[in-house]
Amino acid sequence: MKDDHLRQRRLVYYKEDLDQIEKLLDEFLKLSNAKGSFLIDKEGHLVTQRGAVQQINPETLSALVAGAFAATKELAKLLGETEFSVMFHQGTTDHIHISIVGNRAITATIFDEKTTVGMVNLYSKELNTKLEKIFDIAARRVVKEQQMEPDYSESVKDKLDNMFED
């Protein structure tokens, strides 16, 4: 069913979800000593951001990260992999660590010389495990709350037909 597939791909986040996610991101930033982190859905929409990243346009970063992950997925297929779960780009002063979270979202973490890619990667794995639990709870809740009566579609169709009869 198309609706079920869409519900599984796109989650609806409630305030409680975002509060938990932001708390986890804050904890991750403290442990990893990274500058900031973005949580992005796989379609390239920003879910939330934390840390010292005000100078970065979050919408642009979100779209570019999702696009980079989509391109990298195709590269992985060429090499016989399903996908690469982590990407890392090293700059002169700032670096970015990007990882897939539960096949639903992407974290993009900005860091500099105050930490290492190893520390970011280590704590990112722990963060992703915790985020996946939140995503699973949100997915079950959304499916449960959005269930409609079995004959709802037919009822709507009948009412529309009645409204637009000649």
Residue pairs with C-beta under 8 A, 6 or more apart in sequence:
3 146
4 143
7 139
7 142
7 143
7 146
8 139
9 42
9 104
10 41
10 43
11 41
11 104
11 135
11 138
11 139
11 142
12 138
12 142
13 21
13 47
13 138
14 138
14 141
17 134
17 137
17 138
18 47
18 48
20 134
21 39
21 47
21 48
21 131
21 134
22 48
22 50
24 127
24 130
24 131
24 134
25 37
25 39
25 48
25 50
25 51
25 127
26 50
26 51
28 34
28 37
28 109
28 123
28 124
28 126
28 127
29 35
29 36
29 37
29 50
29 51
31 123
32 109
32 111
32 115
32 119
32 120
32 122
32 123
32 124
33 111
33 114
33 115
33 119
34 51
34 97
34 109
34 110
34 111
34 115
34 120
35 51
35 52
35 53
35 94
35 110
35 111
35 112
35 114
36 49
36 50
36 51
36 52
36 53
36 56
36 109
36 110
37 49
37 50
37 51
37 53
37 107
37 108
37 109
37 110
38 46
38 48
38 49
38 53
38 58
38 61
38 62
38 65
38 107
38 108
38 109
39 46
39 47
39 48
39 49
39 101
39 105
39 106
39 107
39 131
40 46
40 47
40 61
40 62
40 65
40 66
40 105
40 106
40 107
40 108
41 47
41 66
41 104
41 105
41 106
42 66
42 69
42 100
42 103
42 104
42 105
42 106
43 66
44 62
44 63
44 65
44 66
44 67
45 62
46 58
46 59
46 61
46 62
47 105
49 58
51 110
53 110
56 110
61 108
62 108
65 98
65 106
65 108
66 106
68 87
68 98
69 87
69 98
69 100
69 106
72 83
72 84
72 87
73 83
73 84
75 84
76 82
76 83
76 84
77 83
83 100
85 99
85 100
86 97
86 98
86 99
86 100
86 121
86 124
87 97
87 98
87 99
88 95
88 96
88 97
88 98
88 117
88 121
89 95
89 96
89 98
90 117
93 112
93 113
94 110
94 111
94 112
95 110
95 111
95 112
95 117
96 108
96 109
96 110
96 111
97 107
97 108
97 109
97 111
97 117
97 120
97 121
97 124
98 106
98 107
98 108
98 109
99 106
99 107
99 124
99 128
100 106
100 128
101 107
101 128
101 131
101 132
101 135
102 128
102 131
102 132
102 135
102 136
104 132
104 135
105 131
105 135
107 124
107 127
107 128
107 131
109 120
109 124
111 117
111 120
149 155
